[in-house]
């Protein structure tokens, strides 16, 4: 397959994924249309919640478009490239935030069974969301192990190994989410899914900064950005306990993350 045909294949693949995701989110909104309108009309702060999360979604769209555009401008495209992996992270995250709007406006109207199903669905999205970060992390880890295991210097072998490891991690985490019987228990699982991945990505960018690796981005700024994102994820549950699951809590949490993602975007933006 030529470089041009491979590029077209990747472009169509991403486009199809975006269309499928958009259609899925559209039908989710359509099914819950009346509940969303009721929440907007009756609950204080509902409109502000939608506006704040929408601003974050717009920022995520900008970052995703920038990263994929940067990837396609390269002479050759590989699925292990940093712009692609981070682009996938932000793309999946923006669909997750679109789903969060529906959840934030309607969760209190659902039965426990529906809440459990919705949360499991959202958690599985989170698992796939952080998978590109873990995949990226393996590159730095394997780089540190190349002297001990020379076979890791073979890019083809390393990429196959990374893919298998990611498949195992995603499968195990998804299975745990699926078999979890109560929605209260899912809340305890989230830190074990998100926090280790973010800890890993902070370490990776810090190590890249120390080793002068990943020259296509600014690893020093990304270290700070993802560290702040990690801290915001740790303090979210504490904020919810203090403020309650209210519109004010959601708005503050989202504004903090908008600020954090502006820093991350600054770390991703780099002119040649």
Backbone bond lengths (Angstrom), bond angles and torsions (degrees), N, CA, C in turn:
res aa  C-N    CA-C-N  psi(-1)  N-CA   C-N-CA  omega(-1)  CA-C   N-CA-C  phi
1 X - - - 1.464 - - 1.528 109.57 -
2 X 1.334 117.08 130.38 1.459 121.35 -179.11 1.527 110.04 -73.25
3 X 1.339 115.00 163.60 1.464 120.46 179.84 1.526 111.12 -61.56
4 X 1.354 116.37 -39.83 1.466 120.79 -179.23 1.524 111.43 -65.15
5 X 1.344 116.75 -45.61 1.459 119.89 -179.36 1.528 111.24 -66.84
6 X 1.337 116.43 -34.84 1.464 119.72 177.20 1.525 110.19 -65.79
7 X 1.349 115.87 -40.91 1.459 119.99 178.54 1.529 110.72 -61.84
8 X 1.330 116.77 -43.91 1.468 120.70 178.65 1.526 110.47 -62.24
9 X 1.321 116.44 -40.97 1.467 120.91 179.38 1.518 110.53 -61.06
10 X 1.321 117.42 -44.45 1.465 121.30 178.74 1.534 111.05 -65.65
11 X 1.344 116.09 -39.64 1.462 119.51 179.58 1.526 110.82 -63.23
12 X 1.320 116.22 -45.72 1.472 120.22 179.15 1.530 110.51 -66.15
13 X 1.329 116.35 -37.19 1.461 120.12 179.67 1.524 111.85 -62.26
14 X 1.339 116.21 -46.44 1.466 120.61 178.39 1.524 110.46 -65.08
15 X 1.347 116.32 -41.63 1.468 120.67 179.67 1.524 111.23 -61.43
16 X 1.327 116.50 -44.78 1.475 120.55 179.04 1.523 110.28 -63.21
17 X 1.339 116.57 -41.86 1.464 120.47 177.91 1.518 112.04 -60.74
18 X 1.343 116.59 -42.77 1.463 121.29 179.17 1.528 110.50 -64.75
19 X 1.329 116.49 -41.56 1.471 120.56 179.96 1.527 110.56 -64.07
20 X 1.332 116.46 -46.71 1.468 120.42 179.47 1.524 110.78 -61.27
21 X 1.330 116.27 -45.14 1.460 120.16 178.62 1.519 112.13 -62.82
22 X 1.335 116.61 -41.52 1.466 121.23 -179.87 1.528 111.17 -65.32
23 X 1.332 116.32 -42.29 1.466 120.47 178.32 1.530 110.17 -63.36
24 X 1.324 116.46 -42.22 1.462 120.45 178.74 1.520 111.88 -61.39
25 X 1.343 116.72 -45.31 1.468 120.69 178.72 1.527 110.21 -65.19
26 X 1.340 117.40 -38.96 1.470 121.39 178.91 1.524 111.18 -59.21
27 X 1.330 116.84 -46.21 1.461 120.10 -179.76 1.527 111.37 -68.45
28 X 1.339 117.15 -31.80 1.457 120.43 176.15 1.533 109.96 -63.45
29 X 1.325 116.08 -42.43 1.461 120.26 177.30 1.525 110.68 -68.08
30 X 1.330 116.30 -38.74 1.464 120.60 -178.46 1.527 110.99 -63.67
31 X 1.331 116.30 -43.96 1.469 121.27 -179.47 1.533 110.81 -63.82
32 X 1.331 116.02 -35.71 1.473 120.37 -176.32 1.530 112.41 -103.62
33 X 1.324 116.35 19.86 1.479 122.35 -174.42 1.526 111.94 -55.36
34 X 1.317 117.19 -49.50 1.469 120.74 -176.44 1.528 111.11 -66.25
35 X 1.337 117.70 -38.48 1.464 120.98 179.17 1.523 111.18 -67.33
36 X 1.332 116.01 -37.24 1.472 120.32 178.91 1.529 110.39 -65.60
37 X 1.323 117.04 -45.29 1.467 121.01 178.87 1.528 110.99 -62.36
38 X 1.326 116.00 -40.68 1.470 120.45 179.02 1.521 110.82 -62.72
39 X 1.337 116.57 -43.13 1.464 120.63 179.73 1.523 110.96 -64.33
40 X 1.324 116.92 -42.88 1.464 121.32 179.87 1.521 111.46 -63.20
41 X 1.335 116.86 -33.35 1.462 121.19 -177.34 1.531 112.97 -82.66
42 X 1.335 116.76 -31.28 1.463 119.76 -168.69 1.523 115.15 -107.15
43 X 1.323 119.33 -22.48 1.468 120.20 -171.02 1.522 111.45 -109.74
44 X 1.340 114.51 128.92 1.458 120.88 -179.68 1.533 110.82 -63.36
45 X 1.303 115.84 132.55 1.455 120.97 176.43 1.512 114.53 86.87
46 X 1.353 118.42 -3.61 1.465 120.57 -177.95 1.526 111.33 -61.97
47 X 1.321 117.01 -43.56 1.475 120.57 -179.59 1.528 110.92 -64.49
48 X 1.329 116.08 -38.39 1.457 120.16 179.07 1.533 111.12 -66.83
49 X 1.331 116.48 -36.07 1.461 120.25 176.39 1.523 110.27 -61.87
50 X 1.328 116.40 -47.23 1.466 121.01 179.41 1.522 110.67 -61.10
51 X 1.324 117.10 -43.83 1.464 121.24 -179.28 1.533 111.20 -63.13
52 X 1.323 116.77 -45.21 1.471 120.90 -177.63 1.527 111.69 -64.73
53 X 1.333 116.03 -46.93 1.464 119.02 179.21 1.526 110.55 -66.35
54 X 1.340 117.16 -35.30 1.468 120.85 178.08 1.526 111.01 -63.33
55 X 1.331 116.85 -39.06 1.475 120.39 176.49 1.524 110.64 -62.27
56 X 1.318 115.55 -40.13 1.468 118.68 178.12 1.525 110.65 -66.70
57 X 1.326 117.32 -38.90 1.468 121.10 178.19 1.529 110.30 -62.40
58 X 1.325 116.56 -41.82 1.470 120.69 178.35 1.526 110.23 -60.74
59 X 1.333 116.30 -43.28 1.468 120.67 177.79 1.527 110.69 -62.17
60 X 1.324 117.01 -41.61 1.464 121.24 179.05 1.527 111.31 -65.25
61 X 1.323 117.05 -36.74 1.469 121.02 176.77 1.526 110.00 -63.22
62 X 1.335 115.83 -45.47 1.474 120.44 179.57 1.525 110.65 -59.72
63 X 1.330 116.33 -46.25 1.471 120.09 -179.25 1.524 110.65 -64.36
64 X 1.333 117.47 -43.32 1.471 121.57 -179.34 1.524 111.10 -62.36
65 X 1.335 116.52 -46.98 1.473 121.19 179.88 1.526 109.83 -61.41
66 X 1.329 116.61 -42.95 1.470 120.42 179.47 1.519 111.27 -60.27
67 X 1.341 117.08 -45.91 1.460 120.99 -176.87 1.524 112.01 -67.56
68 X 1.329 117.25 -44.52 1.465 119.53 179.65 1.528 111.19 -67.80
69 X 1.324 116.33 -37.21 1.464 119.50 176.42 1.526 110.57 -63.29
70 X 1.332 116.09 -40.83 1.459 121.30 176.91 1.525 110.75 -62.86
71 X 1.325 116.28 -40.08 1.471 121.40 -179.98 1.517 111.35 -65.17
72 X 1.333 116.37 -44.27 1.464 119.91 -177.62 1.525 112.94 -73.98
73 X 1.311 117.92 -15.83 1.463 120.92 175.79 1.524 112.05 -80.31
74 X 1.335 116.78 -13.02 1.461 119.82 176.84 1.530 110.13 -66.40
75 X 1.308 115.75 157.41 1.464 119.82 178.78 1.526 111.47 -64.70
76 X 1.320 116.45 -36.24 1.467 121.40 178.13 1.524 108.56 -138.03
77 X 1.334 116.47 148.39 1.454 121.57 -178.30 1.532 110.13 -112.55
78 X 1.335 114.46 130.57 1.464 120.69 175.70 1.530 108.35 -128.42
79 X 1.336 115.38 143.94 1.461 119.70 -176.97 1.519 112.13 -69.30
80 X 1.322 117.32 -10.78 1.467 121.43 177.39 1.525 112.10 -92.77
81 X 1.349 118.01 0.76 1.459 121.47 -179.19 1.529 110.83 -69.05
82 X 1.312 116.41 144.65 1.467 122.24 -177.96 1.534 112.30 -60.75
83 X 1.350 120.47 -46.33 1.469 119.02 179.61 1.526 112.79 -59.02
84 X 1.330 117.60 -36.57 1.469 120.20 178.99 1.523 110.97 -68.74
85 X 1.330 117.44 -47.60 1.463 120.94 -176.65 1.525 111.17 -63.55
86 X 1.326 117.02 -46.12 1.455 119.63 178.53 1.524 110.93 -69.54
87 X 1.332 116.80 -34.29 1.462 120.27 175.76 1.520 111.50 -60.83
88 X 1.332 117.12 -41.80 1.466 121.48 177.68 1.526 110.97 -64.68
89 X 1.336 116.68 -39.78 1.467 120.27 178.06 1.526 110.34 -58.75
90 X 1.329 117.08 -50.20 1.460 120.63 -177.22 1.530 111.82 -70.67
91 X 1.333 117.52 -33.76 1.461 120.60 179.08 1.527 111.11 -65.44
92 X 1.326 116.79 -47.48 1.468 120.38 179.11 1.526 110.11 -65.86
93 X 1.342 116.62 -37.38 1.455 120.85 179.38 1.527 111.70 -62.88
94 X 1.337 117.30 -38.78 1.459 118.62 -177.70 1.530 111.14 -67.83
95 X 1.343 117.49 -35.23 1.466 119.37 174.75 1.528 110.07 -67.97
96 X 1.327 116.29 -35.85 1.459 120.00 176.09 1.519 111.85 -62.05
97 X 1.328 116.94 -40.50 1.466 120.09 178.64 1.527 111.37 -68.73
98 X 1.326 117.51 -34.40 1.468 120.34 176.08 1.527 110.54 -62.42
99 X 1.336 116.16 -38.28 1.461 121.01 176.91 1.525 110.18 -70.01
100 X 1.333 116.93 -34.47 1.461 120.89 179.83 1.527 112.10 -61.00
101 X 1.324 117.58 -32.47 1.469 120.13 178.26 1.528 109.71 -59.71
102 X 1.338 115.64 -47.08 1.468 119.97 178.89 1.524 110.09 -61.80
103 X 1.325 116.10 -44.90 1.468 121.10 -179.29 1.532 111.07 -60.88
104 X 1.331 117.37 -47.65 1.456 121.21 -176.65 1.529 112.15 -63.51
105 X 1.328 117.51 -29.24 1.457 120.95 -176.95 1.531 113.67 -90.88
106 X 1.324 117.14 -20.25 1.466 118.57 -169.63 1.523 115.69 -127.29
107 X 1.343 118.92 -7.92 1.471 119.54 -170.80 1.526 112.70 -59.75
108 X 1.348 117.01 -32.01 1.468 120.31 -175.72 1.533 112.42 -73.32
109 X 1.348 116.84 -7.34 1.466 119.92 179.70 1.526 112.03 -97.92
110 X 1.339 117.61 -7.92 1.465 121.10 -174.02 1.527 111.45 -89.87
111 X 1.329 114.28 156.89 1.461 120.48 171.86 1.526 109.01 -75.47
112 X 1.333 116.69 167.52 1.465 120.81 -179.16 1.522 111.81 -61.71
113 X 1.327 117.21 -36.66 1.469 120.49 -179.91 1.527 111.25 -65.50
114 X 1.334 116.33 -41.42 1.465 120.46 179.51 1.531 109.93 -68.36
115 X 1.323 116.86 -40.48 1.475 120.88 177.48 1.521 110.40 -60.29
116 X 1.337 116.52 -43.86 1.466 121.07 179.65 1.524 110.72 -61.20
117 X 1.337 117.03 -45.56 1.470 121.05 179.69 1.531 110.58 -63.02
118 X 1.342 116.30 -44.93 1.463 121.07 -178.45 1.523 110.46 -62.07
119 X 1.343 116.43 -44.82 1.459 120.27 -179.07 1.523 112.03 -65.20
120 X 1.324 116.60 -39.59 1.464 119.65 177.98 1.525 110.31 -62.32
121 X 1.319 115.97 -43.14 1.466 120.86 178.04 1.526 110.56 -60.39
122 X 1.341 116.74 -45.00 1.471 121.15 -179.55 1.522 111.32 -66.25
123 X 1.329 117.56 -38.03 1.456 121.11 -179.56 1.527 111.57 -67.33
124 X 1.320 116.56 -37.20 1.459 119.96 177.97 1.534 110.01 -65.21
125 X 1.326 116.73 -37.62 1.463 120.43 174.88 1.527 110.10 -61.35
126 X 1.328 116.67 -41.81 1.469 120.85 178.45 1.528 110.68 -61.67
127 X 1.326 116.60 -39.68 1.473 120.90 178.89 1.526 110.39 -59.72
128 X 1.338 116.61 -46.38 1.466 120.32 178.76 1.530 111.05 -70.97
129 X 1.316 116.14 -27.06 1.462 121.49 179.65 1.523 111.63 -65.41
130 X 1.339 116.85 -43.83 1.465 120.16 -177.14 1.528 112.46 -86.19
131 X 1.339 117.67 -11.10 1.472 120.72 -178.86 1.536 112.79 -56.81
132 X 1.354 119.74 -43.41 1.475 118.49 178.01 1.527 113.15 -61.53
133 X 1.341 117.14 -32.37 1.466 120.23 178.36 1.525 110.53 -67.44
134 X 1.333 116.01 -40.96 1.464 120.02 178.45 1.529 109.82 -65.49
135 X 1.328 116.19 -42.27 1.467 121.18 179.10 1.527 110.14 -59.07
136 X 1.326 115.48 -43.90 1.466 120.21 177.75 1.523 110.65 -62.89
137 X 1.332 115.31 -38.80 1.456 119.77 -178.78 1.508 113.62 -62.13
138 X 1.323 116.46 -34.99 1.455 119.90 -179.80 1.527 111.84 -61.41
139 X 1.345 117.23 -28.30 1.468 119.69 -178.94 1.528 110.86 -61.91
140 X 1.342 116.03 -46.26 1.459 119.84 -179.62 1.524 110.46 -69.52
141 X 1.326 116.87 -40.59 1.463 120.72 179.72 1.528 110.48 -61.68
142 X 1.339 115.81 -46.31 1.464 119.96 179.85 1.522 111.04 -66.17
143 X 1.343 115.75 -33.74 1.467 119.37 177.69 1.527 110.62 -60.67
144 X 1.331 116.29 -37.69 1.463 120.91 178.65 1.520 112.32 -71.11
145 X 1.336 116.26 -21.77 1.464 120.67 -176.56 1.526 113.20 -100.05
146 X 1.344 116.57 1.15 1.473 119.83 -174.69 1.526 113.07 -61.28
147 X 1.326 116.16 -35.30 1.472 118.96 -178.64 1.528 111.13 -67.91
148 X 1.315 117.25 -35.31 1.471 121.17 178.66 1.516 112.16 -78.19
149 X 1.338 115.48 -36.67 1.457 120.77 -177.35 1.537 108.84 -125.79
150 X 1.325 117.87 86.87 1.467 122.31 -175.73 1.530 114.08 -55.94
151 X 1.330 116.79 -23.98 1.466 119.90 -178.80 1.527 111.40 -63.24
152 X 1.325 116.03 -23.73 1.460 120.16 179.87 1.533 112.03 -69.50
153 X 1.337 116.55 -13.17 1.464 119.57 176.92 1.523 111.74 -74.43
154 X 1.322 114.86 -14.61 1.465 120.46 176.07 1.525 108.44 -80.82
155 X 1.345 117.19 109.40 1.463 121.40 -175.20 1.526 112.89 -59.62
156 X 1.321 115.76 -38.25 1.461 118.94 -179.24 1.524 111.04 -63.84
157 X 1.329 116.09 -44.94 1.464 120.43 178.34 1.524 110.48 -64.85
158 X 1.336 116.89 -43.19 1.457 121.03 -178.05 1.531 111.47 -62.70
159 X 1.341 117.22 -43.18 1.464 120.82 -179.96 1.524 111.59 -66.30
160 X 1.336 117.15 -37.92 1.468 120.33 176.60 1.526 110.49 -64.44
161 X 1.330 116.07 -42.00 1.456 120.62 179.98 1.523 110.45 -64.98
162 X 1.328 116.63 -43.00 1.466 120.37 178.64 1.527 110.97 -61.49
163 X 1.331 115.80 -42.84 1.465 120.13 -179.38 1.527 111.19 -62.59
164 X 1.324 116.50 -42.38 1.470 119.87 179.35 1.520 111.45 -65.98
165 X 1.323 116.68 -41.70 1.460 120.27 179.30 1.532 111.29 -63.50
166 X 1.337 115.92 -41.97 1.467 119.90 178.21 1.517 110.61 -63.67
167 X 1.332 116.76 -42.40 1.464 120.71 179.37 1.525 110.85 -60.52
168 X 1.324 116.83 -40.41 1.466 120.99 179.12 1.526 110.45 -66.21
169 X 1.332 116.90 -46.35 1.466 121.22 -179.08 1.521 111.20 -62.04
170 X 1.342 116.59 -47.86 1.466 120.88 -179.67 1.525 110.88 -62.69
171 X 1.323 117.61 -41.46 1.470 121.74 -179.48 1.523 111.50 -63.82
172 X 1.334 116.18 -45.97 1.471 120.18 -178.92 1.528 110.77 -65.09
173 X 1.339 117.38 -46.70 1.466 120.52 -179.98 1.519 111.50 -63.48
174 X 1.336 117.24 -42.14 1.468 120.76 179.36 1.521 111.12 -63.70
175 X 1.329 116.61 -41.19 1.459 120.89 179.33 1.529 110.70 -62.89
176 X 1.321 117.01 -42.56 1.466 120.80 178.68 1.521 110.61 -61.14
177 X 1.344 116.56 -43.49 1.471 120.71 178.51 1.526 110.77 -62.79
178 X 1.323 117.16 -44.01 1.463 121.40 -176.67 1.524 111.87 -63.84
179 X 1.333 117.51 -39.95 1.467 120.18 -175.06 1.533 112.76 -88.10
180 X 1.334 117.73 -5.36 1.463 119.76 177.97 1.530 109.37 -64.81
181 X 1.332 118.52 123.94 1.467 120.57 -170.73 1.523 115.60 -82.09
182 X 1.359 118.04 -23.67 1.461 119.89 -174.52 1.528 110.46 -127.24
183 X 1.345 115.11 145.03 1.468 118.21 -177.73 1.524 111.72 -70.65
184 X 1.338 117.62 -25.30 1.470 119.56 176.31 1.527 111.05 -63.72
185 X 1.330 115.61 -35.16 1.467 120.48 -179.19 1.522 111.61 -68.57
186 X 1.346 116.32 -29.13 1.460 119.27 -179.28 1.524 111.52 -63.20
187 X 1.332 116.40 -32.68 1.451 119.95 179.21 1.518 112.94 -60.70
188 X 1.331 116.14 -31.29 1.462 120.05 178.57 1.531 111.44 -76.85
189 X 1.339 116.79 -22.25 1.458 120.29 -178.78 1.526 112.80 -77.92
190 X 1.339 116.33 -31.07 1.470 120.47 -173.79 1.526 113.29 -54.59
191 X 1.344 119.51 -47.93 1.469 118.48 178.90 1.528 113.09 -58.99
192 X 1.325 117.30 -34.00 1.460 120.70 -179.00 1.531 111.89 -73.05
193 X 1.333 116.66 -19.12 1.460 121.10 177.70 1.529 111.11 -89.80
194 X 1.331 115.81 -47.50 1.463 120.92 -171.63 1.525 112.75 -86.44
195 X 1.327 117.03 -49.39 1.470 120.38 -171.65 1.533 113.15 -61.43
196 X 1.350 120.41 -46.99 1.473 118.66 177.60 1.525 112.86 -59.07
197 X 1.343 116.53 -38.34 1.466 120.21 179.58 1.523 110.72 -64.96
198 X 1.329 117.06 -43.56 1.458 120.54 179.94 1.526 111.45 -70.31
199 X 1.329 117.05 -37.41 1.471 119.97 174.15 1.522 110.50 -58.88
200 X 1.330 114.75 -43.26 1.459 120.32 179.59 1.513 112.14 -63.13
201 X 1.346 116.82 -43.08 1.468 119.71 -176.81 1.524 110.78 -71.09
202 X 1.342 117.58 -33.33 1.469 120.80 174.76 1.527 109.84 -62.96
203 X 1.324 115.98 -46.09 1.464 120.71 179.26 1.531 110.58 -62.69
204 X 1.318 116.02 -40.22 1.475 121.41 -177.88 1.525 110.53 -62.42
205 X 1.330 116.86 -48.54 1.458 119.30 -178.30 1.531 110.98 -69.93
206 X 1.329 116.90 -33.34 1.463 119.57 175.55 1.521 110.31 -64.84
207 X 1.334 116.16 -43.53 1.458 121.13 178.92 1.530 110.16 -65.29
208 X 1.330 116.50 -40.63 1.464 120.58 178.05 1.529 110.47 -62.27
209 X 1.324 115.62 -37.54 1.470 120.26 177.39 1.531 110.62 -65.17
210 X 1.341 115.51 -43.79 1.464 120.70 179.52 1.530 111.24 -65.35
211 X 1.347 116.63 -39.16 1.465 121.37 -175.60 1.532 112.86 -91.44
212 X 1.347 115.20 0.00 1.460 120.45 -177.63 1.530 111.44 58.69
213 X 1.345 115.70 44.34 1.462 122.57 177.57 1.531 109.08 -104.96
214 X 1.345 115.12 175.38 1.478 122.63 177.46 1.528 110.36 55.93
215 X 1.315 115.90 57.83 1.460 121.09 -174.83 1.529 113.22 -70.17
216 X 1.340 118.06 -12.35 1.470 119.90 -178.42 1.527 111.55 -77.37
217 X 1.340 117.64 -9.81 1.464 121.90 177.31 1.531 108.93 -131.25
218 X 1.329 116.10 -176.54 1.464 121.31 176.26 1.526 107.73 -109.48
219 X 1.328 117.36 88.97 1.473 120.06 -173.19 1.518 114.37 -61.00
220 X 1.345 118.38 -28.63 1.461 120.35 178.55 1.519 111.65 -63.56
221 X 1.335 116.00 -47.39 1.471 120.63 179.39 1.526 110.26 -68.39
222 X 1.332 116.87 -38.22 1.465 120.42 178.90 1.526 110.91 -65.35
223 X 1.325 117.46 -33.36 1.469 120.58 175.16 1.524 110.04 -59.39
224 X 1.334 116.21 -47.36 1.464 121.01 179.17 1.525 110.71 -64.56
225 X 1.348 115.87 -44.55 1.459 120.67 -177.48 1.519 112.85 -61.54
226 X 1.323 116.67 -49.56 1.467 119.67 -178.73 1.530 111.45 -73.01
227 X 1.341 117.97 -27.08 1.466 119.97 173.71 1.532 109.96 -64.98
228 X 1.325 116.49 -42.96 1.469 120.52 176.86 1.532 110.98 -64.74
229 X 1.344 116.24 -37.32 1.463 119.92 177.83 1.531 110.34 -65.88
230 X 1.314 116.70 -38.80 1.463 121.64 175.47 1.527 110.32 -61.36
231 X 1.335 116.42 -46.55 1.470 120.72 -179.69 1.523 110.82 -62.36
232 X 1.341 116.71 -41.12 1.473 120.05 179.65 1.518 111.29 -63.70
233 X 1.333 117.40 -35.93 1.467 121.00 177.98 1.532 111.74 -70.79
234 X 1.333 116.54 -32.24 1.467 120.37 177.91 1.527 110.59 -71.23
235 X 1.349 115.88 -39.95 1.457 119.42 -175.29 1.529 114.01 -85.69
236 X 1.330 117.24 -11.40 1.469 119.27 178.38 1.529 112.53 -56.18
237 X 1.345 118.58 -49.80 1.478 118.64 178.85 1.531 112.56 -60.48
238 X 1.349 116.41 -36.00 1.467 119.60 178.68 1.522 110.80 -67.52
239 X 1.333 116.74 -39.25 1.458 120.82 177.13 1.517 111.00 -64.02
240 X 1.330 116.20 -37.85 1.465 120.24 179.91 1.522 110.97 -66.50
241 X 1.363 115.65 -37.43 1.468 119.61 177.94 1.530 110.00 -65.71
242 X 1.345 117.10 -40.56 1.461 121.77 -177.95 1.529 111.70 -72.84
243 X 1.342 116.43 -47.70 1.467 121.11 -174.15 1.524 113.31 -94.12
244 X 1.374 115.73 -17.00 1.458 118.77 -173.99 1.519 110.01 82.00
245 X 1.329 116.55 164.98 1.468 120.11 -179.94 1.522 108.84 -80.31
246 X 1.343 113.67 71.28 1.456 122.04 -175.17 1.524 110.19 -113.86
247 X 1.343 114.20 171.54 1.465 119.55 177.16 1.526 110.67 -61.77
248 X 1.328 116.37 -38.16 1.466 120.25 179.86 1.515 112.38 -60.87
249 X 1.327 116.22 -42.44 1.471 120.62 178.18 1.527 110.84 -61.57
250 X 1.332 116.64 -47.20 1.467 120.83 -178.32 1.523 110.95 -62.61
251 X 1.332 116.76 -43.32 1.467 121.22 -177.62 1.527 110.56 -64.18
252 X 1.329 117.11 -46.30 1.473 120.53 179.63 1.527 110.75 -62.00
253 X 1.336 116.46 -45.28 1.465 120.79 -179.25 1.521 111.14 -61.49
254 X 1.327 117.35 -41.78 1.463 121.18 -178.48 1.528 111.53 -71.04
255 X 1.317 117.43 -37.59 1.471 120.59 177.96 1.535 110.11 -64.11
256 X 1.325 116.03 -41.78 1.476 120.02 176.53 1.520 110.34 -58.75
257 X 1.344 116.25 -44.90 1.468 119.78 -178.50 1.526 112.04 -69.42
258 X 1.322 118.16 -31.31 1.471 120.50 174.78 1.534 109.70 -61.94
259 X 1.321 116.24 -45.31 1.465 121.23 177.20 1.534 110.83 -60.45
260 X 1.339 116.02 -44.16 1.469 120.96 -179.81 1.521 110.66 -62.39
261 X 1.331 117.21 -42.89 1.460 120.09 -176.84 1.524 112.03 -73.21
262 X 1.309 117.68 -23.68 1.465 119.28 171.95 1.528 109.87 -65.83
263 X 1.328 117.17 -39.27 1.465 121.11 176.00 1.529 110.32 -64.73
264 X 1.333 116.63 -43.92 1.469 120.56 178.89 1.525 110.30 -61.22
265 X 1.329 116.78 -42.05 1.467 119.82 179.05 1.528 110.60 -63.13
266 X 1.331 116.74 -37.00 1.455 120.50 176.84 1.525 110.26 -61.95
267 X 1.345 116.63 -35.64 1.453 120.62 177.28 1.525 113.80 -72.80
268 X 1.336 115.50 -26.66 1.464 120.09 -179.90 1.520 111.91 -83.61
269 X 1.344 115.78 -29.58 1.468 119.79 -176.04 1.519 109.76 -77.34
270 X 1.315 115.19 118.76 1.458 119.75 178.94 1.511 109.20 -149.66
271 X 1.313 115.47 120.04 1.464 120.42 177.16 1.528 109.93 -79.17
272 X 1.318 115.38 147.07 1.478 119.74 178.54 1.508 110.05 -72.66
